[in-house]
Amino acid sequence: MPHYGKQAPTGSEAGAETGSEAKVEARIEAEAEAVARAAHAGQRDKAGRPYAGHLAAVAEGVRARGGDAGLVAAAWLHDALEDGVLSEEWLEEAPLPQRTKDVVRALTKRPGEELEAYARRILATPGARLVKTADIAHNADPRRLAALDEPTARRLAHKYATMRAHLGLTPAD
């Protein structure tokens, strides 16, 4: 089969390239984590816990579901634009893969946006559904909801169930 552009590496070159790619992927994840932790520093979730714990859980959920480094980076950053802790300009200039940026944008719910439109954008963006699946799984975790007052827990459980339905997810996802 002919090669176009750079020839496929062979032997030790292949191992070196794989090692180099792994370093780039690790850097992307680590930088996204560091930026997200700094941007959300001092922010608390609805139960009063440090918000970075949610981001870490979503990143781990993405990794456990087979997401690559770019999607793990998107998991770390998935709430940054929506929460206003990072700007669209920052994201545009960030040294991240385009797909990571696209996923972060897709996961940013816009003011006044209908849930159906939000779900359609997620479904239309490769990788976004996987990150949102991990996000909903953590947000809807019964142990997490148990830390909230009953009306808030009920409201959020309904919200997450509705979003699951729009995305074609089951409670097991």
C-alpha positions in Angstrom: 0.0 0.0 0.0 1.5 3.4 -0.9 2.3 6.0 1.8 1.4 9.6 1.2 3.6 12.1 3.0 5.6 10.7 5.9 6.4 7.0 5.6 5.2 4.8 8.4 7.9 4.2 11.0 9.3 0.7 11.3 11.2 -1.1 14.1 12.6 1.2 16.8 11.3 4.2 15.0 7.7 3.0 15.6 8.4 2.6 19.3 10.0 6.1 19.5 7.0 7.6 17.8 4.5 5.8 20.1 6.5 7.0 23.1 6.5 10.6 21.7 2.8 10.4 21.1 2.2 9.1 24.6 4.2 12.1 26.0 2.1 14.6 24.0 -1.1 12.9 25.2 0.1 13.0 28.8 1.0 16.7 28.4 -2.4 17.6 26.9 -4.2 15.8 29.9 -1.9 17.3 32.5 -2.1 20.9 31.1 -5.9 20.7 30.9 -6.1 19.4 34.4 -3.8 22.1 35.7 -5.8 24.9 33.9 -9.1 23.5 35.1 -8.0 23.1 38.7 -6.7 26.7 38.7 -9.7 28.1 36.9 -12.2 26.4 39.2 -10.1 27.0 42.4 -12.3 28.0 45.3 -15.5 26.8 43.4 -17.7 24.4 45.2 -20.3 21.9 43.9 -23.9 21.9 45.2 -22.9 19.8 48.1 -20.1 22.1 49.1 -17.3 20.0 47.9 -14.4 21.3 45.9 -15.5 21.5 42.3 -12.2 20.0 41.0 -13.4 16.6 42.5 -16.3 16.6 40.0 -13.9 17.4 37.1 -11.5 14.6 38.2 -14.4 12.1 38.4 -15.6 13.1 34.9 -12.1 12.8 33.5 -11.7 9.3 35.1 -15.1 8.3 33.7 -14.1 9.3 30.2 -10.9 7.3 30.6 -12.8 4.3 31.9 -15.1 4.5 28.9 -12.2 4.4 26.5 -11.8 8.1 25.8 -8.4 9.3 24.5 -6.2 12.1 25.9 -8.1 14.8 24.0 -11.4 13.7 25.4 -10.0 13.4 28.9 -8.7 17.0 28.5 -12.2 18.0 27.4 -13.6 16.4 30.5 -11.4 18.5 32.7 -12.5 21.6 30.8 -16.2 20.7 30.1 -17.7 23.3 32.5 -15.1 26.1 32.2 -16.9 28.2 29.5 -20.3 27.6 30.9 -19.2 28.6 34.5 -17.4 31.6 33.1 -14.0 30.6 34.6 -12.4 30.5 31.1 -13.3 32.5 28.0 -14.0 31.5 24.5 -10.9 33.5 23.5 -8.8 31.4 25.9 -10.1 28.2 24.4 -9.5 29.4 20.8 -5.8 30.2 21.6 -5.2 27.2 23.9 -2.7 24.6 22.6 -5.3 21.8 22.5 -6.4 19.5 19.7 -9.3 21.0 17.7 -11.5 18.1 18.6 -11.0 18.9 22.3 -12.0 22.5 21.7 -15.1 21.3 19.7 -16.2 19.0 22.5 -15.8 21.7 25.2 -17.9 24.1 23.0 -20.5 21.4 22.4 -20.8 20.8 26.2 -21.2 24.5 27.0 -24.9 25.0 27.6 -25.9 28.5 26.3 -28.2 30.8 28.3 -31.8 30.1 27.5 -30.9 27.2 25.3 -33.5 24.4 25.0 -32.4 21.1 26.3 -33.2 19.5 22.9 -31.0 21.9 21.0 -28.2 21.3 23.5 -28.5 17.5 23.1 -28.5 17.8 19.3 -25.2 19.7 19.4 -23.7 17.1 21.7 -24.8 14.3 19.5 -23.5 16.1 16.4 -20.0 16.6 17.9 -17.7 13.5 17.8 -16.7 12.6 21.4 -19.0 15.0 23.2 -21.6 12.3 24.0 -18.9 10.2 25.7 -17.8 13.1 27.9 -21.4 14.1 28.7 -22.1 10.4 29.6 -19.3 10.5 32.2 -20.6 13.9 33.4 -24.2 12.7 33.9 -23.0 9.5 35.5 -21.1 11.5 38.2 -23.8 14.1 38.6 -26.5 11.5 39.0 -24.6 9.2 41.3 -27.0 8.4 44.2 -24.2 8.9 46.7 -23.7 12.4 45.4 -27.4 13.2 45.2 -27.8 12.0 48.8 -25.7 14.9 50.0 -28.3 17.4 48.7 -31.6 18.5 50.2 -34.5 16.4 48.9 -36.1 18.9 46.5 -32.7 19.7 44.9 -31.9 16.0 44.6 -35.3 15.2 43.0 -35.0 18.2 40.6 -31.5 17.2 39.5 -32.3 13.5 39.2 -35.2 14.4 36.8 -32.9 16.8 34.9 -30.3 14.1 34.4 -32.8 11.5 33.4 -34.3 13.8 30.8 -30.8 14.5 29.4 -30.0 10.8 29.3 -33.2 10.3 27.2 -32.3 13.0 24.8 -28.8 11.5 24.3 -30.1 7.9 24.0 -28.5 6.8 27.2 -29.7 4.3 29.8 -29.1 4.7 33.6 -26.4 2.0 33.2 -24.4 4.2 30.7 
